[in-house]
Amino acid sequence: MRHIRIMALLIMLIVLFPLSAFAQKTNIQETNLLGWNGNTWQKVAKGNILHSKMVYMEDFLCYSNTTTGVAILAGASAPDNSNILTPVDWYWGTTLVGGGTVKIIAGVNGTAVIDTAHAAQNDAATLSWREALFDISNNPSIEARVKINSLTNCTFEGGWYVDGNDECLFRFNPAVSATKFLTVYENNNGGEQVYTTATTATTDTYVTLKIELFSTGAAKFWINGVLIKSYAASTIKDVAFKPRFYAKVADAGHAATKTLTIDYVRITQDR
């Protein structure tokens, strides 16, 4: 008899409080969600259950756990199914001068190694996104964990790039500073603006570099989580950038090749 009374009570509750009422209370569109915007937590608009930022994480995966590396396809044009060797090939292309290489090393926990391969003057290797798709109006940011193998006779770069007339990047160039990283930007062929940071570069030691661009034209540069340099609104031209990393031999008087190793690249922008 007791069981019958309990069943009757449950039926009454279902009739009086249908499941739709509970669903309305727990509907994810009716809650105040928080989303990580790359720097802090912020409220996500109702109905938007997605991350408040587009996030692209490049960990340089490769089908082969090789120590000699698998070359990333050269050129900026889009690849086709016949020549794809790694997932990276869909998004990244390379430009090589003097026999340089860009390879993925060590499979799943891979790295991209940009290697000039020779030591002749102006030998260089570049890894860049195949198209400039990250518009400043979407507040894009790029973060990369990198290391360099030399502090002499070299140029290393990493960050946002369009061409030689529009760029916003980190650079190491001992001709400007023997030991310090530089921040660099240029707008519409207006001449490079170079700032020497207080951060010392060390060979074969990873550093985490981050550049944030804002729709206002402002920019922020970070090294290992520390804000290094800020630029005010209207500093950076409103254009679409692409990620780019670069290594170069400065002159012919030194025999060592130059390598820039990238552990990962993380890109975000507004949806």
N, C-alpha and C positions, 0 to 999 in steps of 0.2 A: 504494500500500500504506500509505503514511504517512497519507493522508487517511482510510483505513478505520480505522486505529488511533485517530485523533483522534475520529472519529464514535462508535466503540465506547466511548471514555472518557467522552464527553458523555452517552451513553445510560446508562452506569453511574452517573454522578453524579446524573442525574435520578431514577433508581430509588432510590439510596441517600438522596438529599436532595431529596424532593419540593418543589415550589414552595410548598406550604402551609407548610413549615417556614420558608422565607424570609418568607412573609407574616406568620407569627406573630411573627417577630422585628421586623418593620417595622410591625406593626399599630398604628395611631395611638392605639388605646385602651390600649395597653400602654406608652406612652411618658409621660415627665413633661413635660407642656407648660406653658408660661408664658402667662398672660393678663394684659393690662393692665387694672387695675381703676379707672382714672381718675387714679391718683396714682403707682402703683408696679407692678412686675411681681410676680405671685404664681402659685403652682402651681395648675393647673386639675385638677379631679378626673378620675380615669380614666373614659374614656367620654364626657367632655364636651369636644367639639372646638369648641364655640362660644366666642365671647367671654364672659369671665366676668361682664361687665356688659351690660345692655341699653343701647344707645346710640341716641339720636334726635338727628339733626343737622338743624336748620332753617336753610337758606340762602336762604329767601324767593325761590324760583324763580317765574318768571312766563312765560306764553306770549308776552307782548308786551314788546319792548325799548323801552318808552316812558319818556320823561322826566317825563310828567305823572302816571303811576302808574295802577295798577289797584286799585280799592278792595277790601279784604277784607270779606267778608259781615258785616253787623251781627248782633248777637244771640248768645245762648249756645246756642240750640237747634241740634240737628244739621241740617246742610244736606241737600238731596236733589239728585239728578242734574240737575234742571232749572235750578239756580241756581249750580252750581259754576263758578267762573271761574279759579281757581288751585288747585294742590295744597294750599296753605296753608288754604283754606276748610274742608277736612275736619277740621282739628284746632283752628284758632284762630277766635275770634269777637271782635267789637268792641262797645264801649259808647261812645256819643257823646253829648256834652252841648253844646248851643249851636252845632251845625253842624260839629263837628270831623270829621276824617277819619283813617283808617288805610289807607295804600296801599303797594303793592309798586312799587318804582322800578327800572328798568333791567334787566329781564329776568333772564338766567341768573346774572350776578353781582349779584343783587338786594339791596336793602335794604328793610326795613319802616320807614316814616316815620309816626310818631304825631304828628299835628298838631292843635292846638286850633282852628286855622283862623280863629278870631275872637279878640278881645282883651277880651271882656266878663268880668266877674268870674265865677269858677267854670266857665267854658268848659273842657271837658276831653275827652280821648279815651283809651280803654283798649284794649289788645290782650291777650287772655288765652286760655288753653286752654279748650276748651268744657266740660270736666269736670275735677273734682279727682280725678286718678287716680294720683298719685305719693305713695304712703304712706310715712311716715317709717320704718316697719319694714323697708323695702327700701333704706335708706341712699341716698336720691336726692341728686343734685347738679345744679345748673344753672349754666351759664356763658354769658355774653352779651358781645359786643363792641358798645358803644354810644357815642353822643355826644349832647350836648345843645347847644341853640343860645342859651341864656340863663342868666344867673346872678342875675337879678332878677325879682321878682314872679312866682314860678313854684314848682311842685312837680313833681319827676320821681321815679318809682319803678320798680324792677325786681327781681323775685325770686319767692319762693314766697308763695302767697296762698290763703286760703279765703274769708274775708269780713273785715269790719272788726274782727272779734273774734279771728281767728287769722291770723297773717302772720309772715313772716321774710324781710326784703328790704333792699335798698339804697334810700336816698332822698337827694335833694338838695332842700333847703328853706332859702333864704336867711334866712327868719324865725328859724331855729334857728342856722345857721352861714352866714355870708356867702360862704364859699369852700370849705368842706369837705364831703365825702360823709359820710352818716350810715348806721349800721347800726340796724335796727329789728326788734323782734319783739314779738308780743303773744300771750298764751295765754288762750283761753276768756274773753275780755272782761275780762282782768285789768289792763288799762292798758298802753299802749305803753312799752317800754323802749328808749330811744334812746341811742346812743353816737356821739359825734363823732370821726371818724377824723382822722388826720394827713394824709390825702390830699387835695390841692387839686384842685378841679374846674376845667377850662378849657373855654371854649366851642369847639364845632366840632373837638374833639380826641377821638379814640376812646380809650376805656379798656376793659379786659376785667374784668368783674365775675363773681365765682363764689361760690356759696353751697353748702356741703355740709351736709346733715342726716344724723344718725345715729340708728340704732334705739334708742340709749340716751337720746335726747333732747338730745344735744349738737349744736352747730353751729359751723361755721367760715366766716368771710368772707375772701375774697381779692380784691385789686385788682392787676391786672397781674402776677399770679403771686406776689405778696407776701401773706403771712398778716397780716390787719389786725386781726381780732378773733376770739376763741374764746369759746364759751359751754359751760359744764360740762353733764354728764349731767343729765337731768330738766328742762332749761330749756325745750325745745320740746315741745308737746303731741303725743301720738301720734295724728295725724290724716292724712288724705290731702290733699295740696296740689295746686295747679295753678300753672303759670308765668303771670306777669302783668306787664305794663308799662303805664306811666301817665304822662300829661302834663296839667298843669292851670295855668290862669291864676289867680293868687292874689287879685287885686283889680282893680277897674275903672280904676285910675289910670294904667295903662300901655297903650300902643297895640300893642305887638308881640305876635304870636302865639308860642306855645311849641311846639317840636318836639323829639321824642326819636327818634333814628335808630338802628335796630338792624341791624348787619351780619350777625350770625348768632346762633343760640341752640343750645347743645349741652346735652342732658339725658341723664343716666345714672342707672341704679339697678340693684340686684341682680336677677338673673333669678329 
